[in-house]
Amino acid sequence: MAEEKLNRIKEVLREQGRTNKWLAAQLGKTEVTVSRWCRNVQQPDLETLYRIARTLGVGVCALLVEE
């Protein structure tokens, strides 16, 4: 079964010219963790999602895939 795409973290990082490594450093997370989020293998918790949005200067909705 294919993983369901729930977030757009990878796309927003690409749009801003930023990397997983940069985001990991900003959040104090490992690059592996951020990579899992970007590949939609794992999802950040709600508090972390808000931190990601603030760090990237976007609204939380910009990080979520619309159905």
N, C-alpha and C positions, 0 to 999 in steps of 0.2 A: 504494500500500500504506500503510495507517495505521501510525502509530508505535505500538510496543508499550509499554504502561505498565509500567515496571519499578520506579519508586520512588514514595514517598508524601510527598516533601518538601513539596509544595504543601499537602497535607491537614494535615500536622502543623503547619506554619506557621499555617494558618487556625485550627486547634484552639487554638493558643496565642495567637492574636491578634497575630501577628508578620507582618512583611512581607518580601518579597524583598530590599528595600533594607536592612533591618535585618540580615538574614543575610549579605548581601554585605559590609557594613561589619564584621561580627564576624569574618569569614573572610579579609578582605583580598582579596576577589574582586570582579569587576565585576558590576553589576546584570544585564547581558546574560547573563553566564555562569550566574548563579543562575536567571534566567528560563528559560534553556534546560533546566536540570535540572528545574525545576518543570513544564515542559511536556513532559518526557520526550523532548526532541529530542536531548539529549546527557546522558550520565551522568557523575557525579563518579567519580574514581578511588577505590580502596578506602581509602586514607589520608584523603582528603577526606571520604568518607562517615563515617568514624569521627569526624572533627573536627566535622562537622555534628551527629552524634548527641550528642557531648559538649556542644556549644554549646546544643542544644535540650533537653538533660537527658533524653534518651530512649535506649533501646537501639537498636543498629543495625537489628535486626529490625523495629522500629517504622517504619523508613524504607523498607522493602522491601515490594513487593506479593507476597502469597502466591499461589501458583498453585493 
